[in-house]
């Protein structure tokens, strides 16, 4: 996870899961939380980066 504040004091950066090359960019707290929801799998599921990228 890489986080900074921009000129408007918004959080921005990128986040990814350990051991995976896929990272997501975000700008703002709500986008950060949405990114966490997309990257962190629900119980008994796996993350398929191709399907997640298709949602965008």
C-alpha positions as CSV (number, residue, x, y, z in Angstrom):
1,X,0.0,0.0,0.0
2,X,1.3,3.4,-1.0
3,X,-0.7,6.4,0.3
4,X,-0.1,10.2,0.1
5,X,-2.2,13.3,0.4
6,X,-2.7,15.5,-2.7
7,X,-3.0,19.3,-2.8
8,X,-6.6,19.1,-1.8
9,X,-5.7,17.0,1.3
10,X,-7.3,13.8,-0.3
11,X,-5.8,10.4,0.2
12,X,-4.4,8.9,-3.0
13,X,-2.2,6.1,-3.9
14,X,-2.2,2.4,-4.8
15,X,-3.0,-0.8,-2.9
16,X,-2.5,-4.5,-3.7
17,X,-2.4,-7.9,-2.1
18,X,0.8,-9.4,-0.9
19,X,2.2,-11.9,-3.3
20,X,0.2,-10.6,-6.3
21,X,1.3,-8.2,-9.0
22,X,-2.2,-6.6,-9.3
23,X,-2.5,-3.2,-7.7
24,X,-5.3,-0.7,-7.8
25,X,-5.0,3.1,-7.9
26,X,-7.4,5.2,-5.8
27,X,-8.1,8.8,-5.1
28,X,-10.2,9.6,-2.0
29,X,-11.3,7.7,1.0
30,X,-14.4,6.1,-0.6
31,X,-12.3,4.8,-3.5
32,X,-9.8,3.4,-1.1
33,X,-12.6,1.5,0.8
34,X,-14.1,0.3,-2.6
35,X,-10.6,-0.9,-3.6
36,X,-10.3,-2.9,-0.3
37,X,-13.7,-4.5,-0.9
38,X,-12.6,-5.5,-4.5
39,X,-9.2,-6.9,-3.5
40,X,-10.0,-8.7,-0.2
41,X,-12.0,-11.8,-1.0
42,X,-15.1,-12.8,1.0
43,X,-14.9,-15.9,3.1
44,X,-14.4,-19.1,1.0
45,X,-13.8,-17.2,-2.2
46,X,-10.8,-16.4,-4.3
47,X,-9.9,-13.3,-6.2
48,X,-9.9,-13.5,-10.0
49,X,-8.1,-10.3,-11.2
50,X,-9.5,-10.7,-14.7
51,X,-13.1,-10.6,-13.5
52,X,-12.4,-7.7,-11.2
53,X,-10.7,-5.7,-14.0
54,X,-13.7,-6.4,-16.3
55,X,-16.0,-4.7,-13.7
56,X,-14.2,-1.4,-14.2
